Amino acid sequence: MLDVTFIREHPDVVKEGMKNKGESNTQVVDELLDADERWRSLVKKVDDLRSESNTKAKEIGKLMGQGKKEEAQEIIAHTSKLKEQIKDLEEDLNKLKSKRDELILHIPNVPHKSVPVGASEEDNEIFKTWGEPAEEEWRSPHWELAEDSGWVDFERGAKVTGAGFPFYLGPIARLQRALINYFLNKATKTGYTEIQPPFFVNEDSARGTGQIPDKEDMMYEIPRDEFFLIPTAEVPVTNFHRDEIISADKLPIYYVAYTPCWRREAGSYGKDVRGLNRLHQFDKVELVKIVHPDNSYEELESLREYAESLLEDLKLPYRTLLMCTGDMGFTQSKKYDLEVWSPGQQRWLEVSSCSNFVGYQARRMQLRFRDKTGNTQTLHTLNGSGLALPRVVSAIIETYQDEEGNIEVPEVLKPLVGSEYL
């Protein structure tokens, strides 16, 4: 969430940021400021009454010591009324605080000044391209190659669970395992600490990273135990340090995690969901950074460059998009998407998002650091996919196929797959 002081001092900036992100309910800013003003006014009133009560308590002690019991009793009666008044006002104070805390959760992060203003994906800017996209007409889409070979079974997945939960068999299962190992190995060699998080999270964790209130419809729930299945490892890994104060000399903190991910993909119907393009369960390696606020935008660029290097290692042509305000998301201040070229489909497929949240997530999580002066400050958090597997797998199948339908294994994966071809 945003700093309430920032909202108080820059309401027009916040409202403009909301409009640029496609959030029309800017009235929530005015409602928040009204609740905040009343809350601050009430805090002062309660503090003044407490101060008066403390002063009177000292007077009572002095009068009792002087034997002036009647005068002391009058002040005791007055302080009793003060305490009742304070108690009533504290109830109002708690209600106003709860309202303020709820309203601020519905105000999105403010886009960075370098983010292009736009309404949809058509307004995203191409930041970088790499490689030459293959365009031969003989190339088949991955679902034909994988299903004909018996490597991916969508029908049995639908029977056992439902649509969007495929089985992977033989060579494709080995390819996925090799990709996971390659991504984890490179990340740990680059300075990331590998972490194995829980696959379920509670509501506080989902709120901390901004999945709620915003993306409730996208997450699978376990109502009996009040858990959510993770839509990405970002949620448990970033919450690992929730409610902690970290020493500045521990920064920056880099984590890498492999997890399966679950997304209901509400509202995705009607889009091209064939094959591995859009699944309800998929594997992903996630990168999380917790950094000093002075360095977060430099850290975003290095995160993007690292994710790009993985696609370059695999020799998969890609492009990097700088996302516009309307296609960026509720919680991000700046975001890049990496899209790999799918020659069998002749289209670009997103395989990674690299985002800077500045203090938005950390403020929700009370994730702070202690600077050299001993003061506490809010940290900045970032994350990126390094990488999401299904579309990487489909791009490998389509890019590395030959005219006879043979599929070569990318050079960097051959030692992990254990063969030249799938």
Steps between C-alpha positions, in 0.01 A plus 500: 500500500599860463624712789200691637722806544583488129130476415425790733767719342450393136134404449495621140805288413332195650173566314682552171687174554170321564345638182806404297469145635136487397367533856201733477403507870724789603239594760665244728789746541263768633330248727837393637615857562173580677534193725866583559426861596228394743728229641788744557264754659365231733851383589583853614183522703569168673861600567384829654251319724764250610736785581228669705424173677867451590527854629190452715639173637804688629275761661305225674819358650609841622159581657479162670845560645378832638191337654262683265282195430184687395685701235672182388165321463370771268802456272467120520140530377618723217778262395250212497293691245815571302584128489150414377527768236840369390364145480212609275730704278744209468220285359431770240874524438528126429204512260654791309838326487340183364319703234818684406700175485237341275472797263875527443512140375282605204742767377752365244870574481603816316676430167860614466555806280677283238192283447310580176142613552258273317174311530580148373767264365501694173668786689791295635842598368745255346811549713723235344501218245742207475541226241333435165145360526457185287210525255513177295152377409586134569541561873222339704351638823624329813171332585507298177856380556457432872164325478592293193811382685305423817710746702215715632159356588229762533207256494617292794588819686144622450368161615710493816468869592357730234589705195832679534665225709699288250722199557860521371665174398845376405713750306285805588508411869881474476516830310301675772721356772810608307367854458422529871847377593671725247310809618567425867868417445568818306317715754692359796828549313396861434448575870142398573425286805280203417192472717226236507180668620158363597254461214207631708479846660263669741300817443761727661760380250267548203421849624868578557599455136182655363310197375209616716303711470560485123551149365273285720329352194834378366593288805390155607377491860484237773211646705509241779856597597486860371793447265571608142698293251785719384460667158877559502791445740513879534233476771666269756857608422440876532300438820793302645620819674158647576487701827879507523760774529810406300844645560622716210821297472290196400377674183440421222324167553448276194287183505421245231227239535347227288132426561194379320251785461121499487281759331131484427555737204157654550398707201739326261229321307490578131875557482737260328535239774600202288781269602737637764414864433281543807479248784351487848806322641852564376862504617706813543831617643455834675755767589438734795708800605478695826713812465589845629254761367781700339586211266174339395479630144860394429408162650202480262726544198740230622203270568374554143846438355534178697161367381597592142826308536306177563322529166830582332655190657217296346545678165133598495417828320317740727390858547480709816205733550485801731145476624273802482300626798176331394660158446735499796299384798371633831813462712793577269675832451687374191487173312666323207354197322719256311330327206648201321434436130277201427577401137231232487235755593669804346443708811674635810439329834572651841746295707612754761392817674760704688349753739599765753244558774712760683359515857147392409526137609750561779275760661214250511731240651675735744825394335764754604871551550699688759732759352837611639335765717278239665182616329268258321403541135278306262684262268432456127400166348533366145428172329527336162438165335820319430316340314140368471527155341196417283558758227878452514440128441263572211750747346781242524286234333402734217841667458716187514287276276620400153293414193483131601355591839817429701560741788854581603577584861650850557877472549503621863238239594653193336706398808186529717262328257757232422441489123541698179134476404170470687 
